[in-house]
Amino acid sequence: MSSPKCDVVVVGAGPYGLAAAAALLDAGVFVRVFGAPMSFWQDHMPRGMFLRSPWAASHIGHPRSRFSLDEFERNQPSRLSRPVPLADFVAYGQWFRERAVPDIDQRQVIRIDPTDGGFRVHLADGDTIHCDRVVVAAGISSFASSPAEFAGLPAELASHSSDHADLGRFRGRRVAVVGGGQSALESAALLFENGAEVELIMRTPQLHWVGRAPRRGLVGRLLFDRTDVGPAFVSHVVARPTLVRRLPVRTQRYMTRRALVAGGALWLRPRISDVTVTTGRRITAATRVNGHLALALDDGAMREVDHALLATGYRPGVRKLAFIEPQLRDRVREHNGFPVLNRWLESSVPGLHFVGGLADHSYGPICRFVSGAAVASRQIAEYASRAPAA
Ligand SMILES: Cc1cc2nc3c(=O)[nH]c(=O)nc-3n(C[C@H](O)[C@H](O)[C@H](O)COP(=O)(O)OP(=O)(O)OC[C@H]3O[C@@H](n4cnc5c(N)ncnc54)[C@H](O)[C@@H]3O)c2cc1C
């Protein structure tokens, strides 16, 4: 039986998948999109969270498109808050997809095989579809990373921050939040506000706050690009990934390091003022003791808690994507687990593109944020609309 065919399959319907699909549709490409729209934001981020990225950096796709966050706000009964609440951003994503990409197919992609000059995409219910090109926009949820000290502990004692959409379940319990980035700081604030007894434990010697320098007016525009990834001035370079990739590798690495320093948005500061914070300490062991969790710190101190919430980030790796057939995956040239991509975000396998966090190595740190979706989707749409796949 022959299976249906399209030009491009987009795997994933988060901000990157949505932006790529919208740009491809605009360019007249026959595209099919698979995945549950905005599911990572809805199911793997805590209710009550706010976006760290400012308004101008939170448009899906181009900020002057018909489907910008501004346009969404104009269609709401009242002005939205700043910073943007998670619930509003999820609603914006749904609004975007209803208008820009109405035909999303929510089925999971379970395997992608190479064919002669294209790909065969297998869906969870057994259907298959042929295409010339695949855009992998599957996000970072499968790359959640936890310290080895917590391996083997049951989920009721230790869990990754991405396992929770409702931190209210920890009311009245003692929780150690591990990590020093936005997710750790905001989780600590939300846990505290939800009645948990919280201690934030991080390796960095002190808390780092982001957002002191002005973002508005002429000075703000001189210091920061609207995409707002990285510190003053660096932000303007990071916003141009097709330029960054032409810089010497050492300069690229420097930009990435500067852009991805862990820290929390300044507006979180008052919300954690009553939370116990332990800086400059590493957890060396985590063991179950009488149904609780005993944590050993590298200064010899111990803590007993009911739960450790590991806001310890993500380690993307193309080999962790179980839905890419192993032999096809082996053909993807990689560096430290990241696919090596050309300026069209195409890997060493012609027609196989990666966007979002996995594009970081070749396209710079902007790919880890929603604001990078505009340039990524423009590049892919421009390429796919004129270049037939190999
Ligand atoms: C707590 C937290 C807060 C964050 N806050 C911000 C912020 O304020 N601003 C910002 O810019 N970034 C923020 N980020 C980063 C943010 O996650 C990324 O910028 C964004 O989600 C990337 O979008 P994406 O489309 O690549 O991935 P995702 O949003 O993760 O979307 C992936 C999509 O792929 C689908 N999918 C996965 N596998 C399959 C499959 N096999 N078949 C079909 N579909 C599949 C999923 O269902 C989903 O629809 C935050 C991240 C975290 C963890």
The ligand as a MOL file (V3000), in Angstrom:
LIG
                    3D

  0  0  0     0  0            999 V3000
M  V30 BEGIN CTAB
M  V30 COUNTS 53 58 0 0 0
M  V30 BEGIN ATOM
M  V30 1 C 11.0310 25.9410 32.9240 0
M  V30 2 C 11.4090 26.5240 31.5900 0
M  V30 3 C 11.1430 27.8480 31.3080 0
M  V30 4 C 11.4740 28.3860 30.0740 0
M  V30 5 N 11.2070 29.7010 29.8330 0
M  V30 6 C 11.5260 30.2370 28.6460 0
M  V30 7 C 11.2530 31.6110 28.3650 0
M  V30 8 O 10.7770 32.3650 29.2070 0
M  V30 9 N 11.5580 32.0810 27.1430 0
M  V30 10 C 12.1290 31.3040 26.1610 0
M  V30 11 O 12.3840 31.7960 25.0800 0
M  V30 12 N 12.4130 30.0070 26.4030 0
M  V30 13 C 12.1280 29.4680 27.6120 0
M  V30 14 N 12.4080 28.1430 27.8690 0
M  V30 15 C 13.0330 27.3460 26.8100 0
M  V30 16 C 11.9080 26.7560 25.9690 0
M  V30 17 O 11.6090 25.4840 26.4350 0
M  V30 18 C 12.2710 26.7240 24.5320 0
M  V30 19 O 12.6170 28.0210 24.1060 0
M  V30 20 C 11.1040 26.2750 23.6480 0
M  V30 21 O 10.2320 25.3710 24.2730 0
M  V30 22 C 11.6530 25.6470 22.4330 0
M  V30 23 O 10.5740 25.3260 21.6180 0
M  V30 24 P 10.5470 23.9790 20.7870 0
M  V30 25 O 9.4400 24.1220 19.8190 0
M  V30 26 O 11.9170 23.6890 20.2990 0
M  V30 27 O 10.2500 22.8300 21.8560 0
M  V30 28 P 8.9620 22.4560 22.7150 0
M  V30 29 O 8.2440 23.6620 23.1600 0
M  V30 30 O 9.4640 21.5200 23.7440 0
M  V30 31 O 8.0340 21.6560 21.7090 0
M  V30 32 C 8.3470 20.3600 21.2730 0
M  V30 33 C 7.1750 19.7700 20.5690 0
M  V30 34 O 7.5580 18.5340 19.9960 0
M  V30 35 C 6.5370 17.5760 20.2160 0
M  V30 36 N 7.1650 16.2630 20.0860 0
M  V30 37 C 8.2490 15.7870 20.7110 0
M  V30 38 N 8.5220 14.5390 20.2760 0
M  V30 39 C 7.6010 14.2430 19.3430 0
M  V30 40 C 7.3380 13.1040 18.5190 0
M  V30 41 N 8.1090 12.0280 18.5730 0
M  V30 42 N 6.2900 13.1450 17.6750 0
M  V30 43 C 5.5030 14.2320 17.5870 0
M  V30 44 N 5.7100 15.3370 18.3410 0
M  V30 45 C 6.7330 15.3420 19.1980 0
M  V30 46 C 5.9820 17.9500 21.5650 0
M  V30 47 O 4.7050 17.4200 21.7550 0
M  V30 48 C 5.9620 19.4580 21.4230 0
M  V30 49 O 4.8140 19.8500 20.7150 0
M  V30 50 C 12.0930 27.5750 29.1050 0
M  V30 51 C 12.3620 26.2280 29.3720 0
M  V30 52 C 12.0330 25.7060 30.5980 0
M  V30 53 C 12.3440 24.2780 30.8740 0
M  V30 END ATOM
M  V30 BEGIN BOND
M  V30 1 1 1 2
M  V30 2 1 2 3
M  V30 3 2 2 52
M  V30 4 2 3 4
M  V30 5 1 4 5
M  V30 6 1 4 50
M  V30 7 2 5 6
M  V30 8 1 6 7
M  V30 9 1 6 13
M  V30 10 2 7 8
M  V30 11 1 7 9
M  V30 12 1 9 10
M  V30 13 2 10 11
M  V30 14 1 10 12
M  V30 15 2 12 13
M  V30 16 1 13 14
M  V30 17 1 14 15
M  V30 18 1 14 50
M  V30 19 1 15 16
M  V30 20 1 16 17
M  V30 21 1 16 18
M  V30 22 1 18 19
M  V30 23 1 18 20
M  V30 24 1 20 21
M  V30 25 1 20 22
M  V30 26 1 22 23
M  V30 27 1 23 24
M  V30 28 2 24 25
M  V30 29 1 24 26
M  V30 30 1 24 27
M  V30 31 1 27 28
M  V30 32 2 28 29
M  V30 33 1 28 30
M  V30 34 1 28 31
M  V30 35 1 31 32
M  V30 36 1 32 33
M  V30 37 1 33 34
M  V30 38 1 33 48
M  V30 39 1 34 35
M  V30 40 1 35 36
M  V30 41 1 35 46
M  V30 42 1 36 37
M  V30 43 1 36 45
M  V30 44 2 37 38
M  V30 45 1 38 39
M  V30 46 1 39 40
M  V30 47 2 39 45
M  V30 48 1 40 41
M  V30 49 2 40 42
M  V30 50 1 42 43
M  V30 51 2 43 44
M  V30 52 1 44 45
M  V30 53 1 46 47
M  V30 54 1 46 48
M  V30 55 1 48 49
M  V30 56 2 50 51
M  V30 57 1 51 52
M  V30 58 1 52 53
M  V30 END BOND
M  V30 END CTAB
M  END
